[in-house]
Amino acid sequence: MDTTRQQKINRLIQKELSEIFRKQTQQMRGVLVSVSTVRVSPDLGLAKVYLSIFPSDQGADILKNIQTNVKQLRFDLGQKVGKQLRVIPELSLYLDDSLDYLENIDKLLGADNKNKEE
């Protein structure tokens, strides 16, 4: 269970990273990167960031590209939240595939409903 401070920092990092990704993906037409969840460790030294990437078929490549630039991303984050946080946490980036999972369930349920109608 996250403490109140962890929850506030989770929201702060999520908001600021979302803004950073929005600005960076404006140049890339047809690509959308959103921060779905952030989980900060109890010592506030590590942040697990879950990214939802559209189109999902390019997700792995885009995530790999972002991971190679994680130092610059952390620096940009530090520029935005440096006044609120003493230490900027290390960023671990993960692909959030929950939307793909939901889409797959919808397809399966849709196919199941069609079979019942017939």
MOLINFEN-V703215 format. One record per run of one state. SS is the DSSP state (alpha for helix, beta for strand, coil for the rest). FROM is the first residue (numbers start at 0). LEN is the number of residues. If there is no record, write none. Layout:
ss = (SS | SS)
from = (FROM | FROM)
len = (LEN | LEN)
This chain:
ss = (coil | alpha | coil | beta | coil | beta | coil | alpha | coil | alpha | coil | beta | coil | alpha | coil)
from = (0 | 3 | 25 | 31 | 40 | 45 | 54 | 55 | 68 | 69 | 81 | 89 | 95 | 97 | 117)
len = (3 | 22 | 6 | 9 | 5 | 9 | 1 | 13 | 1 | 12 | 8 | 6 | 2 | 20 | 1)
